[in-house]
Amino acid sequence: MAEVLLFHHAHGLTPGVREFAAELRRAGHTVHLPDLYEGRVFGDLEEGAAHARETGFDTLIERGRAAAEGLPGGLVYAGFSLGVLPAQMLAQTRAGAKGALLFHACAPVSEFGGAWPEGVPVQVHGMDADAFFAGEGDLEAARALARTAAGAEVFLYPGDRHLFADSSLPSYDGAAAALLGERVLGFLDGVG
C-alpha cells in the first residue's frame, strides 16, 4: 500500500477533500492531509484564491515542505489545484518520491528545478475545457511533462469544471470523479 501526502485546493481543507482522503484510506493507503490554510475554509473560489495570494504562494509551498519534514521519503505527493504547487515541488525535489498525482493543475517542470526525476511516475488529471487548467497553461505543462518524462500520464475529462473531484463543491462531477478515483487507485496500487 502507498503512503500519500495530499494537499488541498484554494477553498481549503473542505469536506470533499477529506472524503477523497478517506476513500484512499478505505482502499488501504495511508494518507496525510495537512492544512495549508491553518483552519480557514472558503465557500467561494475567488475568496480562497485571494487568501492564497495574500498568504503568498511561496509561504504555502513552504508549509507543504514543512508538512513533509517528519514523514518518510517514499511518498506519493498529491494535490488539488493550488495544492499541486507543494505536491509537484516535493515530487521533483525530495529524494525517494514514489509518484505524484496532480489534480486540476500542473506547473511547468522548470518551476521546480528543470527536469522531472527519473523513475517517478506521475498522473495529471483535468477537464479539457476548464478555463484554469486548459486556459492558463496547465494543460500545456502537463503535455510537455508527458513528452519528456517516462511514466507520465495526462487524463482529460470532458467538461469545463475546475474542481470536479471535490464532492462538497458545486463544480463536482460524479462520473468524472469516479473515473479519476479508479485511475488514482490503480496508480497507488502500482507504486505501493
C-alpha positions as CSV (number, residue, x, y, z in Angstrom):
1,M,0.0,0.0,0.0
2,A,1.1,3.5,-0.7
3,E,1.7,6.5,1.6
4,V,0.3,9.7,0.3
5,L,0.8,13.4,1.2
6,L,-2.3,15.2,-0.1
7,F,-2.7,19.0,-0.4
8,H,-6.0,20.8,-0.6
9,H,-7.1,23.4,-3.2
10,A,-7.8,27.2,-2.8
11,H,-11.1,26.6,-0.9
12,G,-9.1,25.0,1.9
13,L,-9.5,21.6,3.6
14,T,-13.1,21.1,2.5
15,P,-15.3,18.1,3.4
16,G,-14.8,16.9,-0.2
17,V,-11.0,16.8,0.1
18,R,-11.4,15.0,3.4
19,E,-13.8,12.5,1.8
20,F,-11.3,11.9,-1.1
21,A,-8.6,11.1,1.5
22,A,-11.0,8.8,3.4
23,E,-11.7,6.9,0.1
24,L,-7.9,6.3,-0.3
25,R,-7.7,5.2,3.3
26,R,-10.6,2.8,2.8
27,A,-8.6,1.3,0.0
28,G,-5.8,0.6,2.4
29,H,-3.5,3.6,1.7
30,T,-2.0,5.9,4.4
31,V,-2.9,9.5,3.7
32,H,-1.5,12.6,5.4
33,L,-3.7,15.7,4.9
34,P,-2.0,18.9,6.1
35,D,-4.0,22.1,6.3
36,L,-2.0,24.8,4.4
37,Y,-4.6,27.4,5.4
38,E,-4.4,26.8,9.2
39,G,-8.1,26.1,9.6
40,R,-9.6,28.5,7.1
41,V,-12.1,27.2,4.5
42,F,-13.7,29.4,1.9
43,G,-17.0,28.7,0.2
44,D,-16.1,30.9,-2.8
45,L,-13.2,30.1,-5.0
46,E,-12.3,33.7,-5.5
47,E,-12.1,34.3,-1.8
48,G,-9.9,31.3,-1.3
49,A,-7.7,32.4,-4.2
50,A,-7.4,35.9,-2.7
51,H,-6.4,34.3,0.7
52,A,-3.7,32.3,-1.1
53,R,-2.4,35.4,-2.8
54,E,-2.4,37.3,0.5
55,T,-0.7,34.5,2.3
56,G,1.8,34.1,-0.6
57,F,2.4,31.1,-2.8
58,D,6.0,30.8,-1.5
59,T,4.6,30.6,2.0
60,L,2.1,27.9,1.0
61,I,4.8,25.9,-0.7
62,E,7.0,26.2,2.3
63,R,4.1,25.0,4.5
64,G,3.9,22.0,2.2
65,R,7.6,21.3,2.6
66,A,7.3,21.6,6.4
67,A,4.4,19.1,6.3
68,A,6.7,16.6,4.6
69,E,9.6,17.0,7.0
70,G,8.6,14.5,9.6
71,L,7.4,11.9,7.1
72,P,9.4,9.2,5.3
73,G,10.8,9.8,1.9
74,G,8.9,7.2,0.0
75,L,5.7,9.1,-0.5
76,V,3.3,9.8,-3.3
77,Y,2.7,13.6,-3.4
78,A,-0.8,14.7,-4.5
79,G,-2.5,18.0,-4.8
80,F,-5.8,19.6,-5.9
81,S,-5.2,22.8,-8.0
82,L,-3.3,25.1,-5.6
83,G,-2.1,22.0,-3.7
84,V,-0.3,20.9,-6.9
85,L,2.4,23.5,-6.2
86,P,3.7,21.9,-3.0
87,A,3.0,18.4,-4.3
88,Q,4.9,18.9,-7.5
89,M,7.7,20.7,-5.8
90,L,8.2,17.8,-3.3
91,A,7.9,15.2,-6.1
92,Q,10.6,17.0,-8.1
93,T,13.0,17.9,-5.2
94,R,12.5,15.5,-2.3
95,A,14.5,12.3,-2.5
96,G,12.7,9.0,-2.6
97,A,9.4,10.1,-4.2
98,K,7.2,7.2,-5.3
99,G,5.0,9.2,-7.5
100,A,2.8,12.3,-8.0
101,L,-0.9,12.9,-8.5
102,L,-1.7,16.3,-9.9
103,F,-5.4,17.2,-10.0
104,H,-6.7,20.2,-11.9
105,A,-3.3,21.8,-12.4
106,C,0.3,21.3,-13.5
107,A,3.2,23.7,-13.3
108,P,6.0,23.7,-15.8
109,V,8.7,21.4,-14.6
110,S,11.2,24.3,-14.8
111,E,9.3,25.9,-11.9
112,F,10.9,23.4,-9.5
113,G,14.4,22.7,-10.9
114,G,14.1,21.8,-14.6
115,A,13.7,18.1,-15.0
116,W,11.2,15.5,-13.7
117,P,13.1,13.0,-11.6
118,E,13.8,9.7,-13.4
119,G,11.7,6.8,-12.2
120,V,8.9,8.9,-10.6
121,P,5.6,8.2,-12.2
122,V,3.0,11.0,-12.4
123,Q,-0.6,11.4,-13.4
124,V,-2.2,14.7,-14.3
125,H,-6.0,15.0,-14.3
126,G,-8.1,17.9,-15.6
127,M,-11.1,18.8,-17.7
128,D,-10.5,19.7,-21.4
129,A,-12.4,22.9,-21.3
130,D,-11.6,24.0,-17.7
131,A,-10.7,27.7,-18.0
132,F,-8.0,27.4,-15.4
133,F,-6.5,24.0,-16.4
134,A,-6.8,24.2,-20.2
135,G,-6.9,28.0,-20.5
136,E,-4.0,29.1,-18.3
137,G,-1.1,26.9,-19.4
138,D,-1.5,23.9,-17.1
139,L,-2.6,21.5,-19.9
140,E,0.4,22.6,-22.0
141,A,2.7,22.0,-19.0
142,A,1.1,18.6,-18.5
143,R,1.6,17.6,-22.1
144,A,5.2,18.8,-22.0
145,L,5.7,16.7,-18.9
146,A,4.2,13.6,-20.6
147,R,6.5,14.1,-23.6
148,T,9.7,14.3,-21.5
149,A,9.1,12.0,-18.5
150,A,8.8,8.3,-18.6
151,G,5.8,7.2,-16.6
152,A,3.9,10.5,-17.0
153,E,0.2,10.3,-18.0
154,V,-2.3,13.0,-18.7
155,F,-6.0,12.3,-18.3
156,L,-8.5,14.7,-19.8
157,Y,-12.2,14.6,-18.9
158,P,-14.9,16.2,-21.0
159,G,-16.2,19.4,-19.4
160,D,-15.4,22.8,-18.1
161,R,-15.4,22.3,-14.3
162,H,-12.3,23.1,-12.4
163,L,-12.5,21.2,-9.0
164,F,-14.7,18.4,-10.3
165,A,-13.3,15.8,-7.9
166,D,-14.4,17.6,-4.7
167,S,-17.8,16.2,-3.7
168,S,-18.5,19.2,-1.5
169,L,-18.4,21.8,-4.2
170,P,-20.9,22.8,-6.9
171,S,-18.3,22.0,-9.6
172,Y,-18.4,18.3,-8.6
173,D,-18.9,15.9,-11.5
174,G,-19.7,12.4,-10.1
175,A,-18.9,10.5,-13.3
176,A,-15.6,12.2,-13.9
177,A,-14.6,12.0,-10.2
178,A,-15.4,8.2,-10.2
179,L,-13.2,7.7,-13.2
180,L,-10.4,9.8,-11.6
181,G,-10.8,7.7,-8.4
182,E,-10.4,4.5,-10.3
183,R,-7.3,5.7,-12.1
184,V,-5.8,7.0,-8.8
185,L,-6.3,3.8,-7.0
186,G,-4.8,1.8,-9.9
187,F,-1.8,4.2,-9.8
188,L,-1.4,3.8,-6.0
189,D,-1.7,0.0,-6.2
190,G,1.1,0.1,-8.8
191,V,3.5,2.2,-6.7
192,G,2.6,0.9,-3.2
